[in-house]
Amino acid sequence: MDNLERDPRLAAALRDTYGDAPEIDFAALRARVTAQAELPLARMRKTQPRGWRPLRALVPLAAAAGIVGATLVLTRPQEKPLTQADHQQVEQILEATTPALSDLVAPQGGSDELLNAALGS
Amino acid sequence: MSGGTGAAAVVPLASRQAGPAGDDDGVLAERVRAGDAAAFDALVNRYMRRAFAVAYRLMGQKEDAEDLVQEAFMAVLQRIGTFEAGRPFAPWFFRILVNRGLNARKSRSLRAVEAIPEATAAHGPSPEREAERTELRGRLRTAMDALPERQRVIVELFELEGFAGPEIAEILEISDATVRWHLHEARKTLKKALAPYERSA
C-alpha cells in the first residue's frame, strides 16, 4: 500500500540541517512517566469492576424490585379459609333465595294452565 | 548525535505491535485500561524512544520534547477508555503526541528549527564547502518554515522519522492520497530551495 518512496537526498539534507534527536536518559524519562502515572493507574484500578462487581450496577434495580414485591405481598388482602359458621350462613342464604324444585317443575295441569299463569289470567 | 533515536525510527510501527517476549499492544492497552502499571510501563518502554524523536522534531528542544512525551503518555491514561480494542495502538498514541505537540508549538509560537543546534557543522570540510553547507541549511530551514504546518509535519515524519504513508495518514486522520499530495507539494517547494546546491553538488 505504501509505495511512497523516500527521497534520500532530501532526507540527507534535512538530517544534515536538523540532525537526529539527541540521546537522553531514557531510563530517567521512563521513571518520570511511570511515577506520574501511579496515581491515575491506582484510580483506574479502584474503579475497575472485578468478579461480581459488574453486577453492582444492578443492585439498586434489584433493591427497588424487592421493595415493590414486598409491598405487593404485604398489602394484598388475605384470603382466610371458610369456617363452619360461614358455610352455614351460605346455605341459609341459598335456601332463602333459591326457589324450591317443585316450583320449577311444570304443574300437572298442562300447557294451558301454564299459559294462563304466564298471562296472569 | 546521529544513530541514536534516528536509527530506531525507521522501524515501521506495525512491527512494534508485539515485542519478542511481550504482549502485543492491544493486550497491553486492555490491561492499562484496568489500571495495570506493568502493562503501562511496557508501553512506555516500547514507544518512548520513537516518541521522543517525533517530539523533538516538533518541539526542537530536548526538555520540551521530554515534557511532550510525558504529557502524551498521561493523555493515554486519560483517554484509554476511548481506545478501540482491536485497533492498532501506535497510530492512536502518535496522534495524541503529534496533536499535543502541534498545539504546544502553536501556543508557544515556537518553530522547531529555531532551537535545534547546527547538526554537523564541526566536521572539517573546506571553508568554502562549509560556507555552502551553512547557506544550504539556512535555505532549507527557511523553506521548511514557509511550508504549511501539515506539510512540514508530514516531511518530518516521513523523511526524518521513517513513518510510512498510511501510518502518517492514520496519525493525522487524513487519507493516504492527501498525505501523498502534501508530500509531493512539500518536496517540490524544498527542491526548489535546494536547486542551486543540487547543481553544484
Interface residues (C-beta under 8 A of the other chain):
Chain A: M1 D2 L4 R6 D7 R9 L10 A11 A13 L14 R15 D16 T17 Y18 G19 D20 A21 P22 E23 I24 F26 L29 R30 R32 V33 T34 Q36 A37 E38 P40 L41 A42 R43 M44 R45 K46 Q48
Chain B: M1 S2 G3 G4 T5 G6 V32 R33 A34 G35 D36 A37 F40 D41 V44 N45 M48 R49 F52 A53 Y56 R57 K62 A65 E66 V69 Q70 F73 M74 L77 Q78 I80 A112 V113 I116 P117 E118 A119 T120 R133 L136 R137 L140 R141 M144 V155 F158 E159 L160 A164 G165 P166 D176 V179 R180 L183 R187 L190 K191 L194 E198
